[in-house]
Amino acid sequence: MPSVYRSTPAFLWYNATSERPAGLPNYEIDGLGRVVMVAGEVFCRFHSAETGRICTDSHRWSSLGALKKHLRDAHKVAAAPSSAGSLSSAHDQKTADFYHDLKRRAEGEDVASSTPRKPQAIANDAALFTVPGQAKKT
């Protein structure tokens, strides 16, 4: 089943844009210090820790893979690996919500956004902080 987020007005707007929209939030960081990316991303939203400014490369990258390479080469940061498989309905909706929030931010609204992540990626991060020999909390 194709992803629903790809047919939403917000993603279609994002995908039709040739220059990075204004107001994109910085990447969230996972438990290993890697940037967390969203399915379909093609614009760099890396903000310098020293200056707080967003990347000067505002053009559209050809693919998520090309954007990951840019992050590695230009900003010396790794991207968290994408989980294999298609998006669940819930994750697909969260991805659609993410692009909706990006569009609202570009239009000047003060909107908090959160990077959607697959449950397996979140579980992998949680495992990083489990102390060996102690029971996991459920």
RAMOWO-V865793 format. One record per backbone hydrogen bond with DSSP energy under -0.5 kcal/mol. CO is the residue of the C=O (numbers start at 1). NH is the residue of the N-H. E is the energy in kcal/mol with one decimal. If there is no record, write none. Layout:
BEGIN
CO:NH:E, CO:NH:E
END
This chain:
BEGIN
4:7:-2.1, 5:8:-1.4, 8:12:-2.6, 9:13:-2.3, 10:14:-2.4, 11:15:-3.3, 12:16:-1.3, 13:17:-0.6, 14:17:-1.1, 18:60:-1.1, 21:24:-0.7, 28:36:-2.6, 30:33:-1.9, 34:30:-2.8, 35:37:-0.6, 35:80:-3.2, 36:28:-0.6, 38:41:-2.1, 42:61:-3.4, 46:55:-2.1, 48:52:-2.0, 53:48:-2.9, 56:58:-1.3, 58:20:-3.3, 63:67:-2.0, 64:68:-2.4, 65:69:-2.1, 66:70:-2.1, 67:71:-2.3, 68:72:-2.1, 69:73:-2.9, 70:74:-3.1, 70:75:-0.8, 71:75:-1.1, 71:77:-1.7, 72:76:-0.6, 78:35:-2.5, 88:92:-2.8, 89:93:-2.1, 90:94:-2.1, 91:95:-2.3, 92:96:-2.3, 93:97:-2.5, 94:98:-2.0, 95:99:-2.0, 96:100:-2.1, 97:101:-2.5, 98:102:-2.2, 99:103:-2.2, 100:104:-2.1, 101:105:-2.4, 102:106:-2.5, 103:107:-1.5, 104:109:-2.4, 105:108:-1.9, 109:111:-1.3, 118:121:-0.7, 118:122:-1.7, 119:123:-2.5, 120:124:-2.3, 121:125:-1.9, 122:126:-2.4, 123:127:-2.0, 124:128:-0.9, 125:128:-0.8, 125:129:-0.7, 126:129:-1.1, 127:130:-1.1, 131:134:-2.0
END
